[in-house]
Amino acid sequence: MMSEGRPVYVVDGSRTPFLKARGVPGPFTASDLAFLAARSLLVRQPFAPTDFDEVILGCIMPGPDEANIGRVVALRLGCGHCVPAWTVQRNCGSGMQAIASGAEAVAAGRASLVLAGGTEAMSHAPVLLASSMVRWLGEWGRARSLGERARVLMQWRPAYLKPVIGLLRGLTDPIVGLSMGQTAEVLAHRFGVAREAMDEFAARSHQRLARAQDEGRLGEVETLYDRDGKYHDRDDGVRPDSTAAALAKLKPVFDKPAGKVTAGNSAQVTDGAAWVILASEEAVKRWQLPALGRIVDVQWSGLDPEQMGLGPVHAATPLLKRHFLKLEAIDYWEINEAFAAQVLACIEAWKSDEYCRGELGLDGAFGELNQERLNVDGGGVSLGHPVGASGARIVLHLLHVLNQRQGRSGAAALCIGGGQGGAMLVSRD
């Protein structure tokens, strides 16, 4: 528990706009996104990039030229050969895991300055050759004579060219055989979440993000310039005119024809990156750093992969209990919107005596989360969910929300593919 060690401060942070994938590779790779998100952030610091004790970056699908992408980006940023850098992978929780790992190092006294965050270029997810084609290529490479090559050539079949879509495979749980969208359908059925409620939640996410953009409340976003000279200064998947009535016209995607989860009430496939700078109390004093807030504690939990969307409940509940807090004691919440159904199911689970007794070991319902204090500037449905980056984004933005709205305590949580949940408690105290 970080509250038992040295204080851990978040002194600054930044992120890229989240750019919606549109069927072709986007203008930036995962390392490009991470580099561009951090470049302006580091320029404005009173210390040098070489003063970091380590760099930690979450990422799920780095490209073939991005092995240990954390180190690649650290070197591009000028952190130098002597600053160690590493990459973490906890599916959707990778960005939060990076922050947690950095915070633990600061709390334990092993580090004073850590750059931690997450990145993902989902539009660059690999398209792979089928294993049958790979085997055939292996045989072709071993063939030496014309006769051997003729024999191998006769074995080739057009079906070998069928591609393996890495993104679709990555968003399907290999243990239970369900896509992430199908797990959201499971939760909608279990908790009786209505299609109308999902669409209303999704429309509100877009409206809140549009309002935050118009009012200039997303100061953590850094403008990007691509190789064609085009600039990107805002999350571009937002639909300000979105309404529940319009979303109701969309057909279900994951459980046809009777399902409730649609493209409109699900998180968008998106590219993006986010960082925070973590500092010890000594570093804050040495460089006179202004603090956005403090990392108080973190919790990871496991649950049935079929119901992975309830991860925020399983992680945040023990975290709050450890600090003798109820849901209503938290000023603002950020729960990653993988699916509208998933967030609404979490709210219902906390309200349920049966679920809290049977699954969480509580005496009864844990409480009801006030949606007016949840994702006040939109979430994954409107912003998108670049899986390696989202955990870092929600922590960073939560701290901005607390500062803008004079809140004291905040909780960030997210579900994690494979049946896990992560939650982080932050404070402005």
C-alpha positions in Angstrom: 0.0 0.0 0.0 1.6 3.3 -1.1 0.1 5.2 1.8 2.5 3.3 4.1 5.6 4.5 2.2 6.9 7.8 1.0 4.3 10.1 -0.6 4.0 9.8 -4.4 3.0 13.0 -6.3 1.8 13.4 -9.8 3.4 16.7 -10.9 2.4 16.9 -14.5 1.0 14.8 -17.4 -0.1 14.9 -21.0 -1.8 12.8 -23.6 -2.4 12.8 -27.3 -5.8 13.3 -28.8 -7.4 9.9 -29.2 -7.7 9.3 -32.9 -10.4 6.9 -34.2 -9.3 4.0 -36.3 -10.9 4.2 -39.8 -10.0 0.9 -41.4 -6.4 1.7 -42.4 -3.3 2.3 -40.3 -3.4 5.7 -38.6 -0.7 8.4 -39.0 1.2 7.4 -35.9 2.7 4.2 -34.6 2.5 3.4 -30.8 6.0 4.7 -30.2 5.3 7.8 -32.2 2.2 8.5 -30.1 4.1 8.0 -26.8 7.0 10.1 -28.0 4.8 13.0 -29.2 2.7 12.9 -26.0 5.8 13.2 -23.9 7.9 15.7 -25.9 6.1 18.9 -24.9 5.6 17.5 -21.4 9.4 17.1 -20.8 10.3 20.4 -22.5 8.3 22.4 -19.9 10.0 20.6 -16.9 12.7 22.3 -14.8 14.7 19.1 -14.8 16.4 17.2 -17.7 15.0 13.9 -19.2 18.2 12.3 -17.9 17.1 13.0 -14.4 14.4 10.3 -14.5 15.2 7.2 -12.5 13.2 5.1 -14.9 10.6 5.1 -17.6 7.6 2.7 -17.6 5.2 2.3 -20.5 2.2 0.1 -20.9 1.4 -1.3 -24.4 -0.4 -4.4 -25.7 0.5 -4.5 -29.4 3.8 -2.8 -30.1 5.0 -3.0 -33.7 7.9 -5.2 -34.9 10.3 -2.3 -34.6 9.1 -1.5 -31.1 10.4 -4.4 -28.9 10.5 -3.1 -25.3 8.7 0.0 -26.6 9.3 1.7 -23.2 13.0 1.7 -23.9 12.6 2.8 -27.5 10.6 5.8 -26.5 12.8 6.7 -23.6 15.8 6.9 -25.9 13.9 8.9 -28.5 13.0 11.4 -25.7 16.6 11.9 -24.8 16.5 10.2 -21.4 19.9 8.8 -22.1 21.6 5.4 -22.0 21.7 5.3 -18.2 17.9 5.6 -17.5 16.4 2.2 -17.4 13.1 1.7 -19.2 10.6 -1.1 -19.5 7.3 -2.1 -20.8 4.3 -3.6 -18.9 1.3 -5.6 -20.3 -1.9 -6.1 -18.3 -4.3 -5.8 -21.2 -6.6 -2.8 -20.6 -4.9 -2.1 -17.3 -1.4 -1.6 -18.8 -1.3 2.2 -18.5 -2.5 2.0 -14.9 0.0 -0.8 -14.1 2.8 1.5 -15.4 1.7 4.2 -13.0 1.3 1.7 -10.1 4.8 0.3 -10.7 6.4 3.7 -10.8 4.5 4.8 -7.7 5.6 1.7 -5.8 9.2 2.5 -6.7 8.9 6.1 -5.4 7.1 5.0 -2.3 9.8 2.5 -1.5 12.5 5.0 -2.0 14.0 3.3 -5.1 13.2 6.3 -7.3 12.5 10.0 -7.1 11.3 10.8 -10.6 9.5 8.3 -12.9 7.8 8.8 -16.3 4.9 6.4 -16.5 2.1 5.9 -19.0 0.6 3.9 -21.8 0.3 3.9 -25.6 -1.6 1.9 -28.2 -2.0 2.2 -32.0 -4.9 -0.1 -32.5 -5.2 0.8 -36.1 -1.7 -0.7 -36.6 -2.8 -4.1 -35.0 -1.1 -6.8 -37.1 -2.7 -8.7 -39.9 -1.1 -12.1 -39.7 -0.5 -15.1 -42.0 -2.4 -18.2 -41.1 -0.4 -21.0 -39.5 -1.0 -23.1 -42.6 0.7 -20.5 -44.8 3.6 -20.1 -42.4 4.2 -23.9 -42.5 4.0 -23.8 -46.3 6.6 -21.0 -46.5 8.8 -23.0 -44.2 8.6 -26.0 -46.5 9.3 -23.7 -49.5 12.3 -22.2 -47.8 13.7 -25.7 -47.1 13.2 -27.0 -50.7 16.4 -27.0 -52.7 15.9 -28.8 -56.0 13.4 -27.9 -58.7 11.6 -31.2 -57.9 11.2 -30.4 -54.3 9.9 -26.9 -55.1 7.5 -28.3 -57.6 6.2 -30.8 -54.9 5.8 -27.9 -52.3 4.1 -25.7 -54.9 1.5 -28.4 -55.6 0.6 -28.4 -51.9 -0.3 -24.7 -51.8 -4.0 -23.8 -51.4 -5.7 -20.4 -51.8 -7.2 -20.8 -48.3 -3.7 -20.3 -46.9 -4.0 -16.6 -47.8 -6.9 -16.1 -45.4 -5.5 -13.4 -43.0 -5.6 -13.6 -39.2 -6.9 -10.2 -37.9 -4.8 -9.6 -34.8 -7.2 -7.1 -33.3 -10.2 -9.4 -33.4 -8.2 -12.3 -32.0 -6.8 -10.0 -29.3 -10.3 -8.9 -28.3 -11.5 -12.5 -27.9 -10.8 -14.3 -24.6 -9.0 -17.6 -25.4 -10.2 -19.3 -22.2 -14.0 -18.7 -22.4 -14.1 -18.2 -26.2 -16.1 -14.9 -25.9 -15.3 -11.6 -27.5 -15.2 -8.6 -25.1 -18.6 -7.4 -26.6 -20.1 -10.8 -25.8 -19.0 -10.5 -22.2 -20.9 -7.1 -22.1 -24.0 -8.9 -23.4 -23.6 -11.4 -20.5 -23.6 -8.6 -18.0 -26.5 -6.8 -19.6 -28.5 -10.0 -19.3 -27.5 -10.7 -15.7 -28.3 -7.3 -14.4 -31.2 -6.5 -16.7 -29.5 -3.5 -18.2 -31.9 -2.1 -20.8 -30.9 -1.1 -24.3 -32.4 2.3 -23.8 -30.2 2.8 -20.7 -27.1 1.9 -22.7 -27.9 4.3 -25.5 -28.7 7.1 -23.1 -25.4 6.5 -21.3 -23.5 6.5 -24.7 -25.2 9.7 -25.9 -24.3 11.4 -22.6 -20.7 10.4 -22.9 -20.5 12.1 -26.3 -22.3 15.2 -25.0 -20.0 15.5 -22.0 -16.9 15.2 -24.1 -18.1 17.7 -26.6 -18.9 20.1 -23.8 -15.4 19.6 -22.2 -13.8 20.3 -25.6 -15.8 23.4 -26.2 -15.1 24.7 -22.7 -11.4 24.0 -22.9 -11.3 21.6 -20.0 -8.9 19.1 -21.6 -5.7 20.9 -21.1 -3.7 17.7 -20.9 -4.1 17.1 -24.7 -1.1 17.9 -26.8 -1.5 18.8 -30.5 0.0 16.3 -33.0 1.3 17.0 -36.5 1.5 14.1 -38.9 3.9 13.6 -41.8 1.4 15.3 -44.2 1.3 18.5 -42.2 -2.2 17.8 -40.8 -2.7 18.7 -37.2 -4.7 16.7 -34.6 -5.8 18.7 -31.6 -8.8 16.9 -30.2 -10.4 13.5 -29.7 -11.9 13.0 -33.1 -14.4 10.2 -32.5 -16.8 12.5 -30.6 -20.3 13.0 -32.0 -21.7 16.1 -30.4 -25.2 15.6 -31.9 -25.5 12.0 -30.6 -28.8 11.2 -29.1 -30.3 8.0 -27.5 -33.0 8.0 -30.3 -30.4 8.0 -33.0 -28.3 5.3 -31.3 -31.4 3.2 -30.9 -31.5 2.6 -34.7 -28.2 0.7 -34.6 -28.2 -3.0 -34.8 -26.5 -5.3 -32.2 -23.0 -6.4 -33.2 -22.1 -9.2 -30.8 -25.3 -11.1 -30.3 -27.4 -10.9 -33.4 -30.2 -10.3 -33.7 -31.5 -10.1 -30.1 -28.5 -8.4 -28.3 -28.2 -5.0 -26.9 -24.6 -4.0 -27.4 -24.0 -2.0 -30.5 -21.1 -0.1 -32.1 -22.7 3.1 -30.8 -22.8 2.1 -27.1 -19.3 0.5 -27.2 -15.9 2.0 -26.9 -14.3 3.1 -30.2 -11.2 1.4 -31.6 -8.7 4.2 -31.2 -5.0 5.2 -31.2 -3.6 7.3 -28.4 -1.0 7.7 -25.6 -0.9 9.2 -22.1 1.8 9.9 -19.5 2.2 11.2 -16.0 5.3 12.3 -14.1 5.6 10.8 -10.6 7.8 12.5 -8.0 8.9 12.0 -4.4 8.5 14.7 -1.9 12.3 15.4 -2.1 12.0 15.9 -5.9 9.0 18.2 -5.6 11.0 20.4 -3.2 14.3 20.2 -5.2 12.7 21.4 -8.4 9.8 23.3 -6.9 7.3 21.2 -8.8 3.6 21.9 -8.6 1.6 18.8 -7.8 -1.6 17.8 -9.5 -2.3 15.3 -6.7 -1.1 12.2 -4.9 -1.3 8.5 -5.7 -2.7 7.0 -2.5 -3.2 3.3 -3.2 -3.9 0.7 -5.9 -5.7 -2.6 -6.1 -5.8 -5.4 -8.6 -8.5 -8.2 -8.6 -9.4 -11.2 -10.6 -12.9 -12.6 -11.6 -14.6 -14.8 -14.1 -13.4 -13.9 -17.6 -17.0 -14.2 -18.8 -17.9 -11.2 -16.6 -14.7 -9.3 -16.9 -16.6 -6.0 -17.2 -17.3 -6.1 -13.4 -13.6 -5.7 -12.8 -14.0 -2.1 -11.4 -16.3 -3.5 -8.7 -13.9 -6.2 -7.6 -10.9 -3.9 -7.5 -12.4 -0.6 -6.2 -14.5 -2.3 -3.4 -11.5 -3.7 -1.4 -9.5 -0.6 -2.1 -12.2 1.6 -0.6 -12.8 -0.7 2.3 -9.1 -0.7 3.1 -9.4 3.1 3.6 -12.7 2.9 5.3 -14.5 4.7 2.5 -17.9 4.3 0.9 -18.8 5.0 -2.7 -20.3 8.4 -1.8 -17.1 9.5 0.0 -15.3 9.8 -3.4 -15.7 13.2 -5.0 -15.2 12.1 -8.6 -14.9 8.8 -10.4 -13.4 7.7 -13.7 -14.5 4.3 -14.8 -13.3 3.3 -18.3 -16.2 2.9 -20.6 -15.3 -0.3 -22.5 -19.1 -0.7 -23.0 -22.0 1.3 -21.7 -23.5 -2.0 -20.5 -20.4 -2.8 -18.5 -20.3 0.5 -16.6 -24.1 0.3 -15.9 -23.7 -3.3 -14.7 -21.0 -2.2 -12.3 -23.4 0.4 -10.8 -26.1 -2.3 -10.5 -23.7 -4.8 -8.9 -22.8 -2.3 -6.2 -26.5 -1.7 -5.5 -27.3 -5.5 -5.3 -27.4 -7.1 -1.9 -27.2 -10.5 -3.6 -24.1 -9.7 -5.6 -22.3 -7.9 -2.8 -22.9 -10.8 -0.4 -22.2 -13.6 -2.8 -19.4 -12.3 -4.9 -17.7 -9.6 -2.7 -18.3 -11.1 0.8 -20.0 -8.0 2.1 -23.0 -7.8 4.5 -25.1 -6.2 1.8 -25.1 -3.7 -1.0 -22.1 -1.4 -1.1 -24.0 1.6 -2.2 -25.1 3.6 -5.3 -22.5 5.5 -7.4 -23.7 9.0 -8.3 -23.5 9.2 -12.1 -23.2 13.0 -11.9 -19.7 12.5 -10.5 -18.8 9.7 -12.9 -16.9 10.4 -16.1 -17.9 14.0 -16.1 -16.1 14.8 -19.3 -17.0 11.6 -21.2 -15.2 8.3 -21.5 -14.3 5.4 -23.7 -17.6 5.4 -25.7 -16.9 8.9 -26.9 -13.1 9.2 -26.5 -12.2 5.6 -27.6 -10.2 3.0 -25.7 -6.6 2.5 -26.9 -6.1 -0.4 -24.6 -2.6 0.2 -23.4 -3.2 3.9 -22.8 -6.7 4.1 -21.2 -5.5 3.3 -17.6 -3.1 6.2 -17.7 -5.6 8.5 -19.3 -8.3 8.0 -16.6 -5.8 8.7 -13.8 -4.4 11.8 -15.5 -7.8 13.2 -16.3 -9.2 12.4 -12.9 -6.5 14.6 -11.3 -7.4 17.4 -13.7 -11.1 17.0 -12.8 -10.3 17.2 -9.1 -8.3 20.4 -9.6 -10.9 22.0 -11.9 -13.8 21.2 -9.6 -12.1 21.5 -6.2 -12.5 17.9 -5.4 -10.3 16.2 -2.8 -10.6 12.5 -3.5 -10.9 10.5 -6.7 -11.1 6.9 -7.8 -10.1 5.5 -11.3 -11.1 2.0 -12.2 -11.3 -0.2 -15.3 -12.2 -3.7 -16.4 -9.4 -5.8 -17.9 -9.8 -8.5 -20.6 -9.1 -11.9 -19.2 -11.1 -11.3 -16.0 -9.3 -8.7 -13.9 -10.0 -5.3 -12.5 -7.8 -2.4 -11.5 -8.5 0.6 -9.3 -6.4 3.6 -8.1 -7.2 6.0 -5.3 -5.9 9.6 -5.7 -6.1 12.7 -3.6 -5.4 16.4 -3.8 -4.5 16.5 -0.1 
